[in-house]
């Protein structure tokens, strides 16, 4: 099946007539990679359709199939496919698509030697598996050989986990006290980020996506509309409620203070943005939002200012505020809903039990 190569502009975005969005160089590469996949497997059969309505439906199918994965996942998989294709094209007798299991096993060996990364090996296996399914073909990952090689590398390339330390309530208290009674907009912005991420168990990508209109205040606290989340594959959205605490580190009061100082309204603009200094003082930039890298820099600089080792912390340390909630005995169902966890294993990774609670296991044995 041939994908229509005409590109139209709709609402300022470039879009294939098949419905797949592309942008500049990434879009060109993505279209080229997708054309290779959609020219094999079951797709050539659709080129023989004579009925006009069936032809129209066939043109819409590629965009629907590609929507089976999140945009970020699709981009990551196509990147892995490009690296595989470059390697395959540089070798004699190695077709890039469809992929033979013996060639994939050899490439996995190559990746393990060049990257020493289990994640890199797993990524290409998942990427090629998905692309073969898109083409309606059997995935090379189903091969016993590939599965055995993958299990071997999971053992050989395994590394001990070194999770970052969680941000504690005491650290948040120290941040608030360090800002003083008259904090600047820069300080209030960081405090709002830290407090809402801590109490809302927010991931960094959820923080960076927040818009002003996603936050509403009421007498009890505030409601945050999480439009898109890592575990929300079908974009159903989630409503997150955070209570007023009446303390200096109250996340609701700090967020209201940020809205007031920054002059924010409930618009579609990004909530957390860069700050510029003017003759009248600090103000938010009009466009764009803070990136993960910039948020991380601000957090680690504040942690270092408090006299702690910033290497032990990261942006995920704020989400680990869930640790405090777990140890405080929050019901499991509410805990999972508040943190937007889908699985028990993912949730349990944040429940860092204290030594006292762990000792209750052996104390209860009656020996």
C-alpha positions in Angstrom: 0.0 0.0 0.0 1.3 3.4 -0.9 0.9 6.3 1.6 -0.2 9.5 0.0 2.9 11.7 -0.1 1.0 15.0 -0.4 1.4 17.1 2.7 -1.3 19.6 3.7 -1.2 22.3 6.4 -4.0 22.3 8.9 -4.1 24.6 11.9 -0.5 25.5 11.5 0.7 21.8 11.5 1.9 19.7 8.7 -0.2 16.6 8.3 -0.1 13.7 5.9 -3.3 13.1 4.1 -3.3 9.8 5.8 -3.7 11.7 9.0 -0.3 11.2 10.6 1.2 14.4 12.0 4.8 15.3 11.2 7.1 18.2 11.9 10.2 19.3 10.0 13.1 16.8 9.9 11.6 14.4 12.4 8.5 14.2 10.3 10.4 13.5 7.1 12.3 10.7 8.8 9.2 9.3 10.4 7.3 9.2 7.1 10.2 7.5 5.4 10.4 4.8 8.1 6.7 4.3 8.1 6.5 4.0 4.3 8.9 1.1 4.5 6.8 -0.7 7.1 3.5 -0.1 5.2 4.9 -1.4 2.0 5.3 -4.9 3.4 3.1 -7.5 5.2 -0.6 -7.2 4.7 -0.6 -3.6 3.4 0.2 -4.3 -0.3 -3.0 -6.3 -0.4 -5.0 -3.0 0.1 -3.6 -1.6 -3.1 -5.7 -4.0 -5.1 -9.0 -2.6 -3.8 -11.3 -1.3 -6.4 -14.2 0.0 -4.3 -13.8 3.8 -3.7 -15.1 3.6 -0.2 -12.8 0.7 0.7 -9.9 2.7 -0.8 -10.8 5.7 1.4 -11.0 3.5 4.5 -7.6 1.9 3.6 -6.0 5.3 3.5 -7.2 6.1 7.0 -5.9 2.8 8.6 -2.2 3.7 8.9 -2.9 6.7 11.2 -5.2 4.5 13.3 -2.6 1.8 13.7 0.1 4.2 14.6 -2.2 5.6 17.3 -1.9 2.3 19.1 1.2 3.8 20.9 1.7 7.2 22.5 3.5 9.7 20.3 6.6 9.6 22.5 6.7 5.8 22.3 6.3 5.9 18.5 9.1 8.4 18.2 11.4 6.3 20.4 10.6 3.1 18.5 11.2 4.7 15.1 14.6 6.0 16.4 15.5 2.5 17.4 14.4 1.2 14.0 16.6 3.8 12.2 19.6 2.7 14.2 18.9 -0.9 13.4 18.4 -0.1 9.7 21.7 1.8 9.5 23.5 -1.2 11.0 21.7 -3.7 8.8 22.4 -1.7 5.6 26.1 -1.6 6.5 26.3 -5.4 6.7 26.2 -7.8 3.7 23.1 -10.0 3.4 21.1 -8.4 6.2 17.6 -7.2 5.2 16.3 -4.3 7.4 12.7 -5.4 7.1 11.2 -7.9 7.8 13.8 -8.8 10.4 15.2 -12.3 10.7 15.7 -13.6 14.2 19.3 -14.6 13.7 20.2 -11.1 12.4 18.3 -9.5 15.4 20.3 -11.7 17.8 23.5 -10.6 16.2 22.5 -6.9 16.5 21.6 -7.4 20.1 25.1 -8.7 20.7 26.5 -5.6 18.9 24.4 -3.3 21.0 25.4 -5.0 24.3 29.1 -4.5 23.3 28.8 -0.9 22.2 26.3 0.4 24.8 26.6 -2.0 27.7 22.9 -1.1 28.3 20.1 -3.6 28.9 17.6 -0.8 28.1 19.1 -0.3 24.6 18.8 -4.0 23.8 15.2 -4.2 25.1 14.2 -1.1 23.2 15.1 -2.4 19.8 13.4 -5.7 20.5 10.2 -4.0 21.5 10.4 -1.5 18.6 10.9 -4.2 15.9 8.2 -6.4 17.5 5.7 -3.5 17.3 6.6 -2.6 13.7 6.1 -6.2 12.6 2.7 -6.3 14.3 1.9 -3.1 12.5 2.7 -4.9 9.2 0.6 -7.8 10.3 3.7 -10.1 10.5 5.1 -12.4 13.1 7.4 -10.5 15.5 11.0 -11.6 15.7 10.7 -11.3 19.5 8.6 -14.5 19.3 11.6 -16.4 18.3 13.0 -18.8 21.0 16.5 -17.6 19.9 15.7 -13.9 20.5 14.0 -14.7 23.8 17.0 -16.7 25.0 19.4 -13.9 24.0 17.3 -11.3 25.7 17.1 -13.3 28.9 20.9 -13.7 28.8 21.5 -10.0 28.5 19.0 -9.2 31.3 21.4 -11.2 33.5 24.7 -10.1 32.0 23.9 -6.4 31.8 21.9 -6.1 35.0 23.0 -3.3 37.3 22.1 -2.6 40.9 19.4 -0.1 41.2 20.4 3.2 42.9 17.2 5.1 43.3 17.3 8.8 44.2 16.5 9.8 47.8 12.9 11.2 48.3 12.4 14.8 49.3 11.1 14.9 52.8 8.6 17.1 54.6 11.5 18.5 56.6 13.3 19.5 53.4 10.1 21.3 52.2 9.9 23.1 55.5 13.5 24.2 55.1 12.9 25.5 51.6 9.9 27.6 52.8 11.9 29.0 55.7 14.9 29.8 53.5 12.6 31.9 51.2 11.7 34.2 54.1 8.6 36.2 54.7 8.8 38.1 51.4 9.9 35.6 48.7 10.5 36.6 45.1 8.5 35.3 42.2 11.4 32.9 41.4 11.3 31.5 44.9 7.5 31.2 45.0 7.5 29.4 41.6 10.0 26.8 42.8 8.1 26.3 46.1 4.8 25.9 44.2 6.5 23.3 41.9 7.9 21.4 44.9 4.8 21.4 47.1 2.3 20.5 44.4 4.6 17.7 43.0 5.1 16.4 46.5 1.5 16.4 47.6 0.1 15.5 44.2 2.6 12.7 43.5 3.2 14.4 40.1 5.6 13.1 37.5 7.8 15.7 35.9 6.1 15.4 32.5 2.8 16.0 34.2 4.2 19.2 35.8 5.6 20.6 32.6 2.2 20.0 30.8 0.2 21.8 33.4 -1.7 24.8 32.1 -3.2 27.7 34.1 -6.7 26.5 33.4 -5.9 23.1 34.8 -5.9 24.5 38.3 -9.0 25.6 40.2 -9.3 26.7 43.8 -12.1 26.1 46.3 -12.7 26.4 50.0 -11.3 22.9 50.7 -8.2 23.2 48.5 -7.5 22.9 44.8 -8.3 20.6 41.9 -5.7 19.8 39.3 -6.7 18.4 36.0 -4.0 16.0 34.8 -4.8 15.9 31.1 -2.2 13.3 30.1 -0.3 10.9 32.2 2.2 8.1 31.7 -0.4 5.5 32.8 -3.3 7.2 31.0 -2.8 5.6 27.6 -6.3 6.4 26.4 -6.1 10.0 27.6 -9.1 9.8 29.9 -7.6 12.4 32.2 -7.5 12.5 36.0 -8.8 14.9 38.6 -6.4 15.4 41.4 -7.5 17.0 44.7 -5.1 18.6 47.1 -6.3 19.9 50.5 -5.5 23.1 52.3 -3.2 22.4 55.3 -3.2 25.8 57.0 0.6 25.6 57.5 3.4 27.8 55.9 4.1 24.9 53.5 0.5 24.6 52.4 0.6 23.7 48.6 -2.8 25.4 47.9 -1.8 28.7 49.6 1.6 28.7 47.8 -0.1 28.0 44.4 -2.5 30.9 45.0 0.4 33.1 45.9 2.1 32.1 42.7 -1.0 32.9 40.7 -1.3 36.3 42.3 2.4 37.3 42.0 2.7 36.1 38.4 -0.7 37.7 37.4 -2.0 34.4 36.1 -5.5 33.8 34.7 -7.2 30.5 34.0 -6.0 30.3 30.4 -4.4 27.7 28.2 -0.9 29.1 28.8 1.7 26.9 30.5 1.5 27.2 34.3 5.2 27.1 35.0 7.3 29.3 32.7 10.6 31.1 32.6 11.0 34.4 34.5 12.6 37.6 33.2 13.7 40.6 35.2 12.3 44.0 34.2 12.4 47.5 35.6 9.2 46.7 37.4 10.6 43.5 38.8 10.3 39.8 37.9 7.6 38.6 35.5 6.8 35.4 33.6 7.7 34.9 30.0 4.7 34.9 27.7 5.3 31.7 25.8 6.7 28.3 26.4 7.1 26.5 29.7 9.9 25.2 31.9 11.6 22.1 30.7 12.5 19.0 32.7 16.2 20.0 32.6 15.4 23.5 33.9 13.1 22.3 36.7 15.8 19.8 37.8 18.5 22.5 37.8 16.3 24.7 40.0 15.5 21.9 42.4 19.1 20.7 42.8 20.4 24.2 43.2 18.0 24.7 46.1 18.9 21.4 47.7 22.6 22.2 47.5 21.8 25.6 49.0 20.3 23.7 52.0 23.6 21.9 52.5 22.6 18.6 51.0 24.2 16.5 48.3 22.3 17.2 45.1 23.6 14.1 43.4 21.3 12.0 45.7 18.1 13.7 44.4 16.2 14.2 41.2 12.9 15.4 40.0 11.4 12.0 40.8 12.3 12.7 44.4 9.3 15.0 44.7 6.9 12.3 43.5 8.4 10.1 46.2 6.3 12.2 48.6 4.1 9.2 48.1 6.5 7.5 50.5 5.3 9.7 53.4 1.6 9.0 52.5 2.2 5.3 52.4 3.9 5.3 55.8 1.1 7.5 57.2 -1.4 4.7 56.5 -3.4 6.1 53.6 -5.9 3.5 52.3 -4.4 1.6 49.4 -7.2 2.4 47.0 -6.9 6.2 47.6 -3.1 5.9 47.5 -3.2 4.3 44.0 -5.8 6.8 42.7 -4.0 9.8 44.0 -0.7 8.7 42.4 -2.3 7.4 39.2 -0.7 4.0 39.6 -2.1 1.1 37.6 -0.2 -1.8 39.1 0.6 -2.9 42.6 4.3 -3.3 41.8 4.7 0.2 40.5 2.9 1.6 43.6 4.9 -0.6 46.0 8.1 0.9 44.7 7.3 4.1 46.4 6.3 2.6 49.8 9.6 2.9 51.6 8.8 1.4 54.9 10.6 2.6 58.0 12.8 0.4 60.1 10.3 0.3 62.9 7.5 -1.0 60.5 9.8 -3.6 59.0 10.7 -4.9 62.5 7.1 -5.6 63.2 7.3 -8.6 60.8 9.8 -10.6 63.0 8.3 -9.3 66.2 5.0 -10.8 65.3 6.4 -14.3 64.8 6.2 -15.2 68.5 9.8 -16.4 68.9 
